[in-house]
Amino acid sequence: MSVTRQHLTGPTRKSLQHGARIDWHDHAGHQLVHPSRGVLEVSTSAGSWVVPPHRAVWIPAAVAHAHRAYGPTQMRTLVFDARVNPLGLAAPTVLAVTPLMREVIIALSDDDELTARQRRNLEAVALDQLRRVEALPLCLPTPADPRLRDVTDLLTADPTDQRSLAELGRSVGAGERTLSRLFREQTGMTFPQWRTQLRLHHSLTLLAAGGSVTAVAAASGFRSPSAFIESFRHAFGVTPGRYASGGSPR
């Protein structure tokens, strides 16, 4: 994997078409990445995050990452000196975005005519908001063990796969107990938790493409629309229907 160092001096705004990718790179400072429209998948060697408009992801300095857009996406970023880490985070983390934080990110990344004083004031508000936001456990960890990676690759290729861990284990030549232990050790999740996280991530990409709640539930592997709605609401704080019809953010 080739990683390019990108040098950023301030906030950025980039429009991405559906399926557009930004290859592996890193930054000398910390970065807050927020899709004000669309859905952004952020990948690192440790795992991936699917980030909708009411979320952002904090990417620490020098962490290599790549992006992929689902649906027409407006990607906005704020940059922080490596010595400034209001949340004390050492790993990429998804954060809840308050309405105020969202407007601050948009203002800083939109307006090239802000005075130096206005920019300093908005940056101070951004830092204050970051100290208050909630970190969310929405990572989909990437395991290191080749047997476990074979299992996760099968499920990533087809989130609707309903096979049990024992059945998947027979496909990759590993026992259920071994795989169950590896899931807990290498992802910090049980197998059902990891699979639900994968399906939720997949559902976000399908909703961004305009899929209906019923169709997305089936295509993501949920046994019923009601089960999908409950899991989605628990993870993201809104129902998938409300998320999909939530207007057109800037």
FITILO-954962 format. One line per 2 residues: number of its first residue (from 0); their letters; for each residue x, y, z of C-alpha. Coordinates in Angstrom, 3 decimals. Layout:
NUM = A = X Y Z ~ ...
This chain:
0 = MS = 0.000 0.000 0.000 ~ 1.508 3.298 -1.142
2 = VT = 0.711 6.264 1.116 ~ 1.004 9.896 -0.005
4 = RQ = 1.485 12.730 2.492 ~ -1.049 15.484 1.800
6 = HL = -0.193 18.925 3.145 ~ -3.272 20.871 4.258
8 = TG = -3.132 24.419 5.581 ~ -6.804 24.908 6.425
10 = PT = -10.382 23.692 5.976 ~ -11.275 21.986 2.712
12 = RK = -14.415 21.239 0.710 ~ -14.538 18.637 -2.048
14 = SL = -17.467 17.423 -4.152 ~ -17.367 13.689 -4.917
16 = QH = -19.540 11.723 -7.306 ~ -21.027 8.358 -6.338
18 = GA = -18.260 5.755 -6.201 ~ -15.425 8.305 -6.269
20 = RI = -12.329 7.285 -4.326 ~ -9.493 9.179 -2.690
22 = DW = -6.435 6.935 -2.491 ~ -4.347 6.180 0.589
24 = HD = -2.779 9.246 2.174 ~ -2.041 10.823 5.527
26 = HA = -1.556 14.270 7.075 ~ 0.942 15.799 9.456
28 = GH = -1.923 17.144 11.581 ~ -5.231 15.792 12.845
30 = QL = -8.253 15.973 10.541 ~ -12.000 16.088 11.177
32 = VH = -13.866 14.745 8.137 ~ -17.584 15.489 7.736
34 = PS = -19.851 14.678 4.775 ~ -22.444 17.462 4.792
36 = RG = -24.179 15.569 1.980 ~ -23.960 11.921 0.929
38 = VL = -22.168 9.108 2.734 ~ -18.422 8.680 3.084
40 = EV = -16.576 5.436 3.788 ~ -13.277 6.040 5.570
42 = ST = -10.816 3.120 5.597 ~ -7.639 2.535 7.595
44 = SA = -5.508 -0.560 8.137 ~ -7.424 -1.155 11.385
46 = GS = -10.934 -1.044 9.903 ~ -13.519 1.110 8.188
48 = WV = -16.155 3.666 9.129 ~ -19.256 4.621 7.130
50 = VP = -20.062 8.237 7.934 ~ -23.486 9.818 7.197
52 = PH = -24.172 13.586 7.359 ~ -24.983 13.658 11.077
54 = RA = -21.586 12.142 11.901 ~ -17.917 13.025 11.432
56 = VW = -14.738 11.019 11.807 ~ -11.632 12.176 13.677
58 = IP = -8.446 10.985 11.955 ~ -5.285 11.421 14.058
60 = AA = -2.087 12.763 12.546 ~ -0.022 10.325 10.451
62 = VA = -2.808 7.688 10.239 ~ -3.021 6.451 6.633
64 = HA = -6.568 6.447 5.290 ~ -8.633 6.334 2.099
66 = HR = -12.141 7.517 1.196 ~ -15.017 6.328 -0.975
68 = AY = -18.225 8.260 -1.645 ~ -21.712 6.759 -1.790
70 = GP = -24.174 9.035 -3.495 ~ -23.178 12.591 -4.512
72 = TQ = -21.084 13.609 -1.511 ~ -19.832 16.920 -0.158
74 = MR = -16.755 16.162 1.933 ~ -15.642 18.880 4.333
76 = TL = -12.598 18.789 6.582 ~ -11.069 20.790 9.393
78 = VF = -7.371 20.526 10.169 ~ -5.763 20.705 13.612
80 = DA = -2.139 20.954 14.644 ~ -0.773 17.614 15.843
82 = RV = -0.395 19.133 19.323 ~ -4.125 19.977 19.479
84 = NP = -6.245 16.950 20.371 ~ -9.318 18.059 22.356
86 = LG = -10.665 14.507 22.692 ~ -7.332 12.855 23.382
88 = LA = -8.038 10.284 20.668 ~ -5.190 8.132 19.371
90 = AP = -7.266 6.182 16.827 ~ -9.832 7.165 14.193
92 = TV = -13.227 7.651 15.823 ~ -16.735 8.494 14.618
94 = LA = -18.289 11.452 16.414 ~ -21.816 12.774 16.725
96 = VT = -22.185 16.159 15.018 ~ -24.358 18.742 16.752
98 = PL = -26.303 21.240 14.615 ~ -23.941 23.986 15.809
100 = MR = -20.838 21.953 14.960 ~ -22.226 21.231 11.526
102 = EV = -22.796 24.918 10.808 ~ -19.310 25.794 12.048
104 = II = -17.733 23.188 9.767 ~ -19.754 24.503 6.807
106 = AL = -18.878 28.130 7.568 ~ -15.152 27.431 7.919
108 = SD = -14.972 25.313 4.767 ~ -17.284 27.526 2.647
110 = DD = -16.258 31.092 3.220 ~ -12.889 32.244 1.894
112 = EL = -13.761 35.814 2.876 ~ -13.875 35.305 6.649
114 = TA = -11.697 37.775 8.502 ~ -8.856 36.401 10.592
116 = RQ = -10.818 37.274 13.734 ~ -13.987 35.544 12.485
118 = RR = -11.988 32.453 11.590 ~ -10.306 32.350 15.000
120 = NL = -13.687 32.691 16.725 ~ -15.225 29.867 14.685
122 = EA = -12.190 27.650 15.280 ~ -12.571 28.262 19.020
124 = VA = -16.234 27.212 18.801 ~ -15.206 24.080 16.863
126 = LD = -12.722 23.107 19.559 ~ -15.295 23.734 22.273
128 = QL = -17.848 21.583 20.441 ~ -15.315 18.793 19.948
130 = RR = -14.736 18.670 23.698 ~ -18.468 18.055 24.141
132 = VE = -19.257 15.559 21.376 ~ -19.927 11.878 21.884
134 = AL = -17.532 9.291 20.471 ~ -19.494 6.442 18.830
136 = PL = -18.427 2.780 18.508 ~ -19.155 2.555 14.781
138 = CL = -15.931 1.079 13.449 ~ -15.954 -2.135 11.435
140 = PT = -12.616 -3.622 12.533 ~ -10.420 -5.531 10.087
142 = PA = -9.049 -8.760 11.625 ~ -5.478 -9.954 11.143
144 = DP = -5.948 -13.729 11.359 ~ -6.272 -15.133 7.799
146 = RL = -9.063 -17.551 8.781 ~ -11.090 -14.764 10.324
148 = RD = -10.374 -12.490 7.380 ~ -11.663 -15.188 5.035
150 = VT = -14.925 -15.221 7.009 ~ -15.264 -11.434 6.999
152 = DL = -14.479 -11.348 3.271 ~ -17.325 -13.793 2.604
154 = LT = -19.766 -11.656 4.560 ~ -18.537 -8.385 3.069
156 = AD = -19.078 -9.816 -0.415 ~ -22.629 -10.849 0.542
158 = PT = -24.114 -9.218 3.670 ~ -27.298 -11.263 3.134
160 = DQ = -25.396 -14.494 3.871 ~ -27.344 -16.060 6.748
162 = RS = -24.930 -18.892 7.526 ~ -23.997 -19.475 11.151
164 = LA = -20.426 -19.072 12.355 ~ -20.084 -22.868 12.421
166 = EL = -21.189 -23.083 8.782 ~ -18.868 -20.271 7.737
168 = GR = -16.065 -21.954 9.650 ~ -16.473 -25.116 7.614
170 = SV = -16.047 -23.025 4.462 ~ -12.699 -21.633 5.634
172 = GA = -11.401 -24.641 7.547 ~ -11.738 -23.302 11.094
174 = GE = -13.799 -24.325 14.118 ~ -16.634 -22.260 15.522
176 = RT = -15.039 -21.889 18.960 ~ -11.751 -20.724 17.442
178 = LS = -13.464 -18.157 15.226 ~ -15.664 -16.938 18.075
180 = RL = -12.586 -16.364 20.242 ~ -10.772 -14.610 17.396
182 = FR = -13.713 -12.283 16.770 ~ -13.618 -11.135 20.401
184 = EQ = -9.818 -10.833 20.508 ~ -9.230 -9.132 17.167
186 = TG = -12.334 -6.998 16.673 ~ -13.530 -6.409 20.231
188 = MT = -16.935 -7.710 19.128 ~ -18.826 -10.957 19.115
190 = FP = -19.584 -12.483 15.731 ~ -23.266 -11.316 15.770
192 = QW = -22.171 -7.784 16.720 ~ -19.625 -7.644 13.885
194 = RT = -22.124 -8.940 11.337 ~ -24.761 -6.421 12.446
196 = QL = -22.194 -3.619 12.131 ~ -21.313 -4.786 8.623
198 = RL = -24.973 -4.835 7.621 ~ -25.585 -1.360 9.026
200 = HH = -22.583 0.004 7.138 ~ -23.878 -1.617 3.947
202 = SL = -27.357 -0.197 4.524 ~ -26.014 3.347 4.667
204 = TL = -24.455 2.980 1.234 ~ -27.732 1.632 -0.194
206 = LA = -29.818 4.391 1.387 ~ -27.417 6.932 -0.103
208 = AG = -28.142 5.421 -3.525 ~ -31.888 5.951 -2.998
210 = GS = -33.021 2.478 -1.919 ~ -36.297 2.083 -0.025
212 = VT = -36.225 0.970 3.605 ~ -37.802 -2.388 2.756
214 = AV = -35.413 -3.053 -0.137 ~ -32.363 -1.947 1.861
216 = AA = -33.360 -4.151 4.807 ~ -33.504 -7.205 2.549
218 = AS = -30.324 -6.352 0.611 ~ -28.409 -5.795 3.857
220 = GF = -29.346 -9.157 5.340 ~ -31.845 -8.129 8.014
222 = RS = -34.612 -10.662 8.588 ~ -37.354 -8.018 8.517
224 = PS = -37.768 -4.268 7.972 ~ -38.679 -3.868 11.655
226 = AF = -35.423 -5.519 12.758 ~ -33.512 -3.219 10.397
228 = IE = -35.284 -0.095 11.659 ~ -34.571 -0.970 15.287
230 = SF = -30.873 -1.707 14.675 ~ -30.474 1.431 12.568
232 = RH = -32.153 3.658 15.145 ~ -30.007 2.204 17.938
234 = AF = -26.779 2.828 15.978 ~ -27.494 6.184 14.340
236 = GV = -30.160 7.830 16.480 ~ -32.740 8.111 13.675
238 = TP = -34.864 5.667 11.707 ~ -33.646 4.785 8.193
240 = GR = -36.799 6.372 6.746 ~ -36.141 9.653 8.493
242 = YA = -32.475 9.492 7.550 ~ -33.289 8.866 3.881
244 = SG = -35.853 11.701 3.720 ~ -33.996 14.165 5.891
246 = GS = -33.809 16.914 3.302 ~ -30.883 18.073 1.224
248 = PR = -28.004 19.228 3.419 ~ -25.697 21.789 1.978
